[in-house]
Amino acid sequence: MKELQLDTGLEEIQFRDELGRLLATVWFNPTDMGIATRARAEMEALEQRWKGTGQEPDLAALEQEVRQLFDRIFACPFSETVFETISPLALMEDGRCFYESLLEALLPVMEKCIREKAEKSHEHLRKYLS
């Protein structure tokens, strides 16, 4: 049987707490532009569903929904690793939930990776287009 190994751009990202302890390690492609798009769309949809009801959310259902949301965004069992030791709904010092802090920390890293790789791509293409 023949086997092909493809470069998918996967990178290892380690999540550490404020004391430097390793919380989780995940692998994903930070230049997958679909992740940022999916993240924004999923977060907006989640806020609309829960804020628009006018009632207190069922926290167990909300936590499950957030876990599934992250799995859809990253197209892998992301929540099993990252939320193993802390609930996505855990409240942070600034009043936000852990999952919100996580996304806000991830998106700039992803945007930086996308810019860097886009610049390399433009350099590569210039060789052929010049």
Secondary structure, 3 states (H helix, E strand, C coil): CCCCCCCCCCEEEEEECCCCCEEEEEEECCCCHHHHHHHHHHHHHHHHHHHCCCCCCCHHHHHHHHHHHHHHHHCCCHHHHHCCCCCCCCECCCCCEHHHHHHHHHHHHHHHHHHHHHHHHHHHHHHHHC
